């Protein structure tokens, strides 16, 4: 048998009945006929797609009848299911289903973010089913990592830092895992990221070699009308936005130092917040702090500002003291313990704007010239679709009732690659 020519992956936030508002303070969870019917329709849709991997978010873990329904129908269709509840009994969680004809699960891990909004993530180390023809005597890996997660909703700008921390923890774990097991494999990140392509989570993942599968398939280049034309969610505020992604990182991709990328993203977020404060265009309370401090700011002043902005001391998490000190060291370049307020933004030599994709691609080539390579597999995006189809055009049909999210399905071709060691 040869390796399957294609595999497919579907990610879908199915809107837990405990969160679906019906008006008058009622939720769908109070009406069993309603949530049973909707979830039967969701399962009909998922089984029609026949994806190799199904990643669900807002899966109602607190209801045994719904859990049994998904396990039974997915199990009868040949899927192995892995469930993970959010911490502190939030009621919902994640479900990942792996079709046994396409993948064999080698390892499964659960990541719990008790300190960051009770969010969780699932990491599955899988092997592509079927034998891959060998190239000479080279031992070729045919494995991959699949991640399912759901980041915290950005209720205000402070929550953007928590989302960055959640992604950072996921990438830290992946980096540690592949190093411990000497893996050179593609990584697929699925889920509801609760942020668009304009945010720093997007830039952070891009700086680590991840690409949005949907945007690859549809050639959504930067600085074009299609860059963020598509949407995938109509949130509880009535806004439509594109927040559901299937990210792909092939093993040959260059990896910037993870900590450096994280600090760049954090600094970029702080810069955006402080820019409105310092210019007086927003954040009157913070502007008053800067005015009182005069023409310079000390480390203790800086910590006070971060706490007022909700960057540290946030009830759902936040930056720790070590992170804050590292950020300050990058701002206080001469190390005298004082930063000049009027030039505060210009004093930051490192921020997210400094990431240069072309420069990093050149670094890949330079590294590849001096290192050996290893045969493995990679994935090529063949097709990516959103359902309902109107979401691809940036509109949301009122007749769509499955969820407040569209589902995203991506088809990948399996290819041979040589990654640098």
TIBA-901997 format. One record per residue (C-alpha): residue number from 0; residue in three letters; x, y, z. Coordinates in pm, 1 decimal, always signed. Layout:
<recs>
k; r; px; py; pz
NUM; ALA; X; Y; Z
...
</recs>
This chain:
<recs>
k; r; px; py; pz
0; UNK; +0.0; +0.0; +0.0
1; UNK; +113.2; +350.1; -72.2
2; UNK; +63.4; +644.6; +160.3
3; UNK; -279.4; +805.9; +99.5
4; UNK; -245.4; +1070.8; -168.1
5; UNK; -451.5; +1315.6; +36.9
6; UNK; -566.3; +1366.4; +391.8
7; UNK; -825.2; +1614.6; +509.5
8; UNK; -894.5; +1811.9; +824.6
9; UNK; -1206.5; +1991.2; +950.0
10; UNK; -1217.6; +2241.5; +1235.2
11; UNK; -1552.3; +2354.0; +1374.8
12; UNK; -1666.1; +2548.4; +1680.5
13; UNK; -2008.0; +2386.4; +1726.5
14; UNK; -2142.7; +2639.7; +1981.2
15; UNK; -2213.3; +2461.5; +2309.2
16; UNK; -2585.3; +2475.7; +2401.7
17; UNK; -2489.4; +2633.2; +2735.2
18; UNK; -2364.3; +2935.9; +2538.2
19; UNK; -2632.0; +2957.7; +2266.5
20; UNK; -2861.0; +3246.7; +2357.5
21; UNK; -3231.4; +3222.2; +2278.2
22; UNK; -3342.4; +3555.4; +2419.5
23; UNK; -3508.4; +3639.6; +2747.2
24; UNK; -3209.0; +3506.2; +2937.5
25; UNK; -3269.9; +3150.0; +2812.7
26; UNK; -3010.4; +2917.3; +2664.3
27; UNK; -3049.1; +2629.9; +2420.8
28; UNK; -2932.8; +2387.9; +2690.3
29; UNK; -3276.7; +2430.4; +2853.4
30; UNK; -3449.0; +2272.6; +2550.6
31; UNK; -3328.5; +1920.3; +2475.0
32; UNK; -3520.5; +1886.3; +2147.6
33; UNK; -3348.3; +2196.2; +2013.2
34; UNK; -2989.0; +2103.9; +2096.6
35; UNK; -3037.8; +1737.6; +2006.3
36; UNK; -3169.5; +1827.2; +1662.1
37; UNK; -2894.8; +2081.5; +1593.9
38; UNK; -2617.2; +1845.7; +1699.1
39; UNK; -2762.6; +1558.8; +1496.0
40; UNK; -2744.6; +1791.9; +1196.6
41; UNK; -2385.7; +1882.7; +1283.9
42; UNK; -2293.2; +1514.4; +1293.6
43; UNK; -2471.0; +1453.7; +962.6
44; UNK; -2259.8; +1728.3; +810.3
45; UNK; -1933.4; +1602.1; +960.2
46; UNK; -1991.9; +1243.2; +851.4
47; UNK; -2079.0; +1363.9; +501.8
48; UNK; -1739.5; +1537.0; +480.9
49; UNK; -1551.1; +1217.4; +581.6
50; UNK; -1247.2; +1415.2; +694.4
51; UNK; -937.9; +1232.7; +818.1
52; UNK; -930.8; +1456.4; +1125.4
53; UNK; -1218.0; +1640.4; +1294.3
54; UNK; -1136.9; +1909.5; +1551.9
55; UNK; -1434.7; +2044.4; +1745.9
56; UNK; -1445.3; +2331.6; +1993.0
57; UNK; -1718.4; +2421.8; +2243.8
58; UNK; -1805.9; +2055.0; +2272.8
59; UNK; -2060.7; +2021.6; +2555.3
60; UNK; -1867.0; +1792.7; +2787.5
61; UNK; -2114.9; +1846.7; +3071.0
62; UNK; -2397.5; +1657.2; +2901.5
63; UNK; -2356.0; +1278.2; +2893.6
64; UNK; -2629.7; +1225.8; +2634.6
65; UNK; -2461.7; +1455.1; +2384.5
66; UNK; -2119.9; +1300.9; +2454.5
67; UNK; -2254.0; +947.9; +2396.7
68; UNK; -2422.4; +1060.1; +2074.0
69; UNK; -2096.8; +1191.8; +1928.1
70; UNK; -1893.5; +893.9; +2046.5
71; UNK; -2143.9; +646.6; +1902.2
72; UNK; -2190.5; +804.3; +1561.1
73; UNK; -1824.2; +892.9; +1510.9
74; UNK; -1713.0; +552.6; +1640.8
75; UNK; -1948.5; +370.4; +1403.0
76; UNK; -1794.8; +570.4; +1117.1
77; UNK; -1442.1; +452.7; +1203.4
78; UNK; -1318.1; +740.5; +1419.4
79; UNK; -1125.8; +731.7; +1744.9
80; UNK; -1237.4; +1018.8; +1966.8
81; UNK; -1039.2; +1214.7; +2224.4
82; UNK; -1220.4; +1454.8; +2458.0
83; UNK; -1083.0; +1722.1; +2689.4
84; UNK; -1288.3; +1940.9; +2922.5
85; UNK; -1187.3; +2294.8; +3009.8
86; UNK; -1053.3; +2336.4; +3359.3
87; UNK; -1262.2; +2451.6; +3656.9
88; UNK; -1579.3; +2282.6; +3530.6
89; UNK; -1654.3; +2535.5; +3256.8
90; UNK; -1888.2; +2283.5; +3092.8
91; UNK; -1742.2; +2273.7; +2742.5
92; UNK; -1418.8; +2153.4; +2591.4
93; UNK; -1259.9; +1995.6; +2286.4
94; UNK; -1318.2; +1681.1; +2085.0
95; UNK; -1072.4; +1548.9; +1828.5
96; UNK; -1169.3; +1255.4; +1606.2
97; UNK; -909.0; +1062.8; +1406.9
98; UNK; -1018.1; +829.4; +1127.6
99; UNK; -843.7; +494.4; +1170.2
100; UNK; -815.8; +437.5; +796.0
101; UNK; -597.5; +747.1; +762.3
102; UNK; -395.8; +778.8; +1083.4
103; UNK; -259.5; +568.7; +1365.7
104; UNK; -229.7; +757.0; +1694.4
105; UNK; +118.7; +719.2; +1844.3
106; UNK; +78.2; +953.3; +2140.3
107; UNK; -179.3; +1185.1; +2293.3
108; UNK; -118.7; +1475.7; +2529.1
109; UNK; -344.0; +1725.4; +2706.3
110; UNK; -239.6; +2083.7; +2780.9
111; UNK; -425.3; +2259.5; +3062.4
112; UNK; -407.9; +2636.2; +3096.8
113; UNK; -541.4; +2670.1; +3450.6
114; UNK; -361.7; +3001.9; +3482.1
115; UNK; -478.7; +3147.6; +3151.0
116; UNK; -856.1; +3154.4; +3116.7
117; UNK; -916.5; +2781.1; +3179.5
118; UNK; -839.9; +2703.3; +2817.3
119; UNK; -701.9; +2368.9; +2699.4
120; UNK; -535.4; +2208.9; +2398.1
121; UNK; -498.7; +1857.5; +2260.7
122; UNK; -181.1; +1736.1; +2091.2
123; UNK; -185.0; +1414.3; +1888.5
124; UNK; +124.5; +1251.1; +1744.9
125; UNK; +1.8; +1044.9; +1449.4
126; UNK; +140.2; +824.3; +1175.6
127; UNK; -1.5; +829.5; +824.8
128; UNK; -150.4; +486.9; +749.9
129; UNK; -1.8; +289.3; +461.8
130; UNK; +357.1; +227.5; +359.7
131; UNK; +564.4; +495.3; +194.9
132; UNK; +806.0; +384.1; -74.1
133; UNK; +1160.6; +410.5; +50.0
134; UNK; +1416.4; +627.0; -124.7
135; UNK; +1727.2; +413.3; -120.3
136; UNK; +1816.6; +327.8; +238.8
137; UNK; +1682.7; +646.5; +391.2
138; UNK; +1446.3; +588.5; +682.7
139; UNK; +1156.0; +815.1; +600.2
140; UNK; +927.0; +950.8; +870.2
141; UNK; +556.6; +950.1; +790.1
142; UNK; +436.1; +1117.3; +1107.0
143; UNK; +271.9; +1446.8; +1200.3
144; UNK; +151.3; +1646.6; +1499.0
145; UNK; -209.5; +1762.9; +1514.4
146; UNK; -325.6; +2024.5; +1765.8
147; UNK; -680.2; +2127.5; +1856.8
148; UNK; -741.5; +2435.9; +2071.8
149; UNK; -974.9; +2726.1; +2144.8
150; UNK; -821.4; +3055.0; +2255.6
151; UNK; -986.5; +3298.7; +2493.8
152; UNK; -1226.7; +3557.4; +2352.7
153; UNK; -1076.6; +3911.0; +2336.4
154; UNK; -1337.5; +4087.9; +2551.3
155; UNK; -1106.1; +4390.7; +2541.9
156; UNK; -749.9; +4468.6; +2433.8
157; UNK; -603.0; +4320.6; +2753.5
158; UNK; -713.7; +3971.7; +2653.1
159; UNK; -487.1; +3983.6; +2348.3
160; UNK; -192.8; +3923.7; +2580.9
161; UNK; -361.0; +3615.6; +2724.6
162; UNK; -416.4; +3474.8; +2376.6
163; UNK; -49.1; +3525.4; +2298.2
164; UNK; +45.5; +3342.3; +2617.9
165; UNK; -183.5; +3052.4; +2529.0
166; UNK; -26.2; +3017.6; +2184.0
167; UNK; +321.6; +3049.8; +2336.2
168; UNK; +252.5; +2760.3; +2575.0
169; UNK; +130.7; +2543.3; +2287.5
170; UNK; +437.8; +2618.1; +2076.7
171; UNK; +666.7; +2564.8; +2375.6
172; UNK; +521.1; +2219.8; +2423.1
173; UNK; +549.0; +2134.1; +2053.4
174; UNK; +910.3; +2250.9; +2041.9
175; UNK; +995.5; +2047.0; +2351.8
176; UNK; +814.6; +1739.0; +2221.2
177; UNK; +982.3; +1730.1; +1879.5
178; UNK; +1323.4; +1788.3; +2036.5
179; UNK; +1276.5; +1514.9; +2297.0
180; UNK; +1175.0; +1260.6; +2032.3
181; UNK; +1403.8; +1392.6; +1754.9
182; UNK; +1108.4; +1448.1; +1527.1
183; UNK; +1106.9; +1627.1; +1191.9
184; UNK; +739.2; +1627.9; +1108.2
185; UNK; +468.1; +1860.1; +978.9
186; UNK; +247.7; +2030.0; +1237.8
187; UNK; -119.5; +2116.2; +1190.7
188; UNK; -279.8; +2361.8; +1434.5
189; UNK; -660.5; +2365.2; +1428.2
190; UNK; -917.4; +2563.0; +1616.5
191; UNK; -1096.6; +2880.6; +1704.1
192; UNK; -822.8; +3139.2; +1752.7
193; UNK; -1058.5; +3425.1; +1842.3
194; UNK; -847.0; +3669.9; +1645.0
195; UNK; -809.5; +3785.1; +1286.6
196; UNK; -515.1; +3810.3; +1050.3
197; UNK; -452.9; +4166.1; +1168.2
198; UNK; -360.6; +4060.8; +1522.2
199; UNK; -32.8; +3969.6; +1686.6
200; UNK; -123.2; +3602.1; +1731.4
201; UNK; -132.6; +3577.8; +1352.0
202; UNK; +204.8; +3751.0; +1322.3
203; UNK; +349.2; +3535.5; +1600.1
204; UNK; +251.4; +3211.1; +1426.1
205; UNK; +374.7; +3339.5; +1091.0
206; UNK; +711.8; +3422.3; +1244.2
207; UNK; +735.4; +3057.8; +1354.2
208; UNK; +685.4; +2924.8; +1001.6
209; UNK; +311.8; +2853.5; +1019.8
210; UNK; +88.5; +2938.1; +724.7
211; UNK; -288.5; +2971.9; +705.5
212; UNK; -406.8; +2680.2; +490.8
213; UNK; -715.7; +2860.6; +368.2
214; UNK; -512.8; +3160.7; +256.0
215; UNK; -264.7; +2938.0; +74.9
216; UNK; -546.5; +2768.9; -116.5
217; UNK; -714.0; +3096.6; -209.8
218; UNK; -399.1; +3304.7; -265.3
219; UNK; -501.1; +3563.9; -8.0
220; UNK; -190.1; +3775.9; -22.0
221; UNK; -113.2; +4072.8; +198.6
222; UNK; -212.6; +4417.2; +75.7
223; UNK; -487.1; +4276.5; -147.6
224; UNK; -865.2; +4297.1; -124.1
225; UNK; -883.5; +3924.2; -43.8
226; UNK; -641.9; +3939.4; +251.3
227; UNK; -924.8; +3925.2; +507.2
228; UNK; -1229.7; +3898.1; +288.4
229; UNK; -1348.5; +3567.8; +431.1
230; UNK; -1524.5; +3533.0; +765.6
231; UNK; -1595.8; +3233.9; +988.0
232; UNK; -1780.1; +3364.2; +1293.9
233; UNK; -2068.8; +3586.7; +1392.5
234; UNK; -2001.5; +3662.5; +1757.9
235; UNK; -2239.8; +3749.6; +2039.4
236; UNK; -2194.4; +4117.8; +1957.1
237; UNK; -2327.7; +4063.3; +1606.3
238; UNK; -1990.0; +4121.6; +1439.2
239; UNK; -1864.8; +3887.6; +1166.3
240; UNK; -1494.3; +3805.8; +1152.5
241; UNK; -1244.2; +3544.7; +1035.9
242; UNK; -1110.7; +3361.2; +1342.8
243; UNK; -1104.0; +2987.7; +1257.2
244; UNK; -776.5; +2860.8; +1115.5
245; UNK; -597.9; +2544.1; +1015.5
246; UNK; -231.0; +2634.5; +1036.3
247; UNK; +38.4; +2432.2; +860.8
248; UNK; +407.9; +2417.5; +941.1
249; UNK; +615.5; +2184.3; +728.0
250; UNK; +936.8; +2040.6; +874.3
251; UNK; +1169.1; +2227.3; +642.1
252; UNK; +1043.8; +2563.3; +766.7
253; UNK; +1293.3; +2787.1; +948.2
254; UNK; +1217.5; +2846.0; +1316.2
255; UNK; +1301.6; +3176.2; +1475.0
256; UNK; +1392.0; +3149.0; +1843.1
257; UNK; +1054.0; +3098.6; +2008.1
258; UNK; +1116.7; +3330.5; +2300.5
259; UNK; +1229.2; +3607.7; +2065.3
260; UNK; +914.8; +3578.6; +1855.8
261; UNK; +699.2; +3581.5; +2168.0
262; UNK; +864.9; +3893.0; +2305.9
263; UNK; +829.6; +4066.1; +1968.6
264; UNK; +457.1; +3990.9; +1969.9
265; UNK; +414.9; +4110.2; +2329.6
266; UNK; +606.7; +4431.1; +2258.7
267; UNK; +397.4; +4492.1; +1949.7
268; UNK; +79.1; +4464.1; +2155.5
269; UNK; +210.4; +4694.1; +2428.0
270; UNK; +323.4; +4939.4; +2163.7
271; UNK; -26.3; +4955.2; +2016.4
272; UNK; -182.1; +5017.8; +2357.0
273; UNK; +69.4; +5277.1; +2469.5
274; UNK; +60.9; +5460.9; +2139.1
275; UNK; -296.0; +5574.4; +2202.9
276; UNK; -208.0; +5654.6; +2562.9
277; UNK; +102.8; +5861.8; +2491.5
278; UNK; -54.4; +6054.4; +2205.6
279; UNK; -355.7; +6128.9; +2423.4
280; UNK; -596.1; +5976.0; +2172.2
281; UNK; -722.1; +5724.0; +2424.4
282; UNK; -671.2; +5578.3; +2769.7
283; UNK; -703.6; +5899.2; +2973.0
284; UNK; -605.8; +5729.9; +3298.5
285; UNK; -282.7; +5595.1; +3153.1
286; UNK; -202.4; +5925.8; +2989.3
287; UNK; -237.8; +6087.9; +3331.0
288; UNK; +18.2; +5843.5; +3474.1
289; UNK; +269.6; +5940.2; +3205.7
290; UNK; +199.2; +6309.7; +3260.6
291; UNK; +257.4; +6277.4; +3634.4
292; UNK; +581.7; +6086.0; +3586.4
293; UNK; +724.4; +6366.7; +3378.2
294; UNK; +977.8; +6318.7; +3101.5
295; UNK; +1105.4; +5978.4; +3212.3
296; UNK; +972.6; +5653.6; +3350.4
297; UNK; +1135.0; +5400.3; +3582.6
298; UNK; +1087.2; +5023.8; +3602.7
299; UNK; +839.3; +5056.1; +3889.3
300; UNK; +646.5; +5317.2; +3687.2
301; UNK; +646.2; +5079.3; +3392.3
302; UNK; +510.4; +4794.2; +3607.4
303; UNK; +236.0; +5024.9; +3731.3
304; UNK; +139.2; +5112.0; +3375.3
305; UNK; +127.8; +4745.3; +3273.0
306; UNK; -92.5; +4661.9; +3569.2
307; UNK; -329.8; +4948.2; +3486.6
308; UNK; -347.1; +4826.3; +3128.1
309; UNK; -432.9; +4476.6; +3253.4
310; UNK; -120.7; +4324.2; +3101.2
311; UNK; -16.5; +4184.2; +3438.3
312; UNK; -234.1; +4107.9; +3736.0
313; UNK; -521.3; +4004.3; +3507.6
314; UNK; -778.5; +3775.6; +3679.4
315; UNK; -743.5; +3519.9; +3395.9
316; UNK; -363.7; +3534.0; +3382.3
317; UNK; -105.7; +3778.3; +3251.9
318; UNK; +264.3; +3843.3; +3218.2
319; UNK; +481.0; +3721.7; +3502.7
320; UNK; +764.1; +3915.8; +3665.9
321; UNK; +1029.7; +3746.4; +3454.0
322; UNK; +857.1; +3846.4; +3129.4
323; UNK; +810.3; +4205.0; +3248.0
324; UNK; +1178.4; +4236.1; +3338.4
325; UNK; +1281.7; +4104.7; +2998.0
326; UNK; +1052.2; +4353.2; +2824.3
327; UNK; +1196.5; +4637.6; +3031.7
328; UNK; +1552.0; +4538.3; +2943.2
329; UNK; +1464.4; +4572.4; +2575.7
330; UNK; +1315.8; +4918.9; +2635.7
331; UNK; +1589.7; +5046.6; +2867.9
332; UNK; +1867.9; +4991.6; +2617.3
333; UNK; +2143.8; +5170.8; +2811.1
334; UNK; +2054.6; +4991.8; +3134.8
335; UNK; +2035.8; +5306.6; +3350.0
336; UNK; +1691.8; +5211.8; +3483.9
337; UNK; +1518.0; +5507.0; +3317.2
338; UNK; +1336.1; +5537.3; +2983.7
339; UNK; +1255.8; +5868.2; +2817.5
340; UNK; +876.6; +5905.8; +2789.4
341; UNK; +857.0; +6135.4; +2481.2
342; UNK; +1067.6; +5887.7; +2288.1
343; UNK; +921.9; +5581.6; +2457.0
344; UNK; +794.1; +5414.3; +2141.8
345; UNK; +1104.6; +5491.7; +1939.0
346; UNK; +1324.1; +5349.8; +2216.3
347; UNK; +1201.7; +4999.0; +2147.0
348; UNK; +1447.8; +4836.6; +1917.2
349; UNK; +1250.7; +4513.8; +1909.1
350; UNK; +881.3; +4494.7; +1822.3
351; UNK; +664.7; +4285.2; +1595.7
352; UNK; +719.9; +4523.5; +1305.0
353; UNK; +1084.5; +4414.7; +1296.3
354; UNK; +994.6; +4067.0; +1170.4
355; UNK; +1099.5; +4036.5; +809.3
356; UNK; +973.4; +3731.2; +621.2
357; UNK; +1214.5; +3768.0; +330.8
358; UNK; +1509.1; +3795.4; +569.8
359; UNK; +1401.8; +3478.0; +748.2
360; UNK; +1358.6; +3292.3; +419.6
361; UNK; +1717.0; +3385.8; +334.5
362; UNK; +1823.8; +3245.4; +671.1
363; UNK; +1656.3; +2917.0; +577.3
364; UNK; +1867.7; +2891.3; +265.9
365; UNK; +2186.3; +2974.7; +454.2
366; UNK; +2115.5; +2714.7; +721.0
367; UNK; +2030.6; +2456.7; +456.7
368; UNK; +2371.4; +2498.1; +295.6
369; UNK; +2559.3; +2400.3; +610.7
370; UNK; +2338.0; +2129.3; +759.3
371; UNK; +2251.2; +1775.7; +657.5
372; UNK; +1900.3; +1678.1; +555.3
373; UNK; +1659.0; +1400.9; +645.4
374; UNK; +1379.5; +1242.8; +444.7
375; UNK; +1032.0; +1285.8; +586.1
376; UNK; +687.7; +1384.9; +466.8
377; UNK; +520.8; +1721.0; +434.7
378; UNK; +177.7; +1847.5; +339.9
379; UNK; +70.8; +2056.1; +40.7
380; UNK; -257.2; +2244.6; +58.3
381; UNK; -479.1; +2128.3; -228.1
382; UNK; -816.2; +2274.1; -136.3
383; UNK; -978.6; +2469.4; +145.6
384; UNK; -1347.5; +2545.5; +187.4
385; UNK; -1567.7; +2723.9; +436.5
386; UNK; -1927.8; +2627.4; +501.9
387; UNK; -2160.4; +2806.1; +458.8
388; UNK; -2012.6; +2918.6; +129.1
389; UNK; -2125.9; +3277.2; +181.8
390; UNK; -1856.1; +3308.5; +448.8
391; UNK; -1591.9; +3294.7; +178.6
392; UNK; -1735.8; +3615.8; +34.5
393; UNK; -1746.1; +3790.5; +370.1
394; UNK; -2120.1; +3758.2; +438.1
395; UNK; -2324.8; +3560.5; +690.3
396; UNK; -2652.4; +3394.4; +579.2
397; UNK; -2941.6; +3429.1; +823.4
398; UNK; -3061.8; +3081.0; +725.8
399; UNK; -2747.1; +2913.6; +862.6
400; UNK; -2836.3; +2746.5; +1194.2
401; UNK; -2566.5; +2485.4; +1266.9
402; UNK; -2353.7; +2720.2; +1477.6
403; UNK; -2231.9; +3076.5; +1508.6
404; UNK; -1913.2; +2953.9; +1335.9
405; UNK; -1854.2; +2826.5; +986.6
406; UNK; -1655.7; +2505.4; +956.1
407; UNK; -1329.1; +2499.4; +766.7
408; UNK; -1211.8; +2190.9; +576.6
409; UNK; -869.5; +2160.2; +416.3
410; UNK; -736.1; +1885.2; +189.5
411; UNK; -363.7; +1815.5; +198.4
412; UNK; -149.9; +1618.7; -43.9
413; UNK; +122.5; +1411.6; +120.3
414; UNK; +464.8; +1475.7; -28.7
415; UNK; +827.0; +1378.8; +27.5
416; UNK; +1049.1; +1647.9; +175.1
417; UNK; +1402.5; +1681.1; +306.8
418; UNK; +1431.8; +1889.2; +620.5
419; UNK; +1751.3; +2043.3; +753.2
420; UNK; +1891.5; +1901.9; +1076.1
</recs>
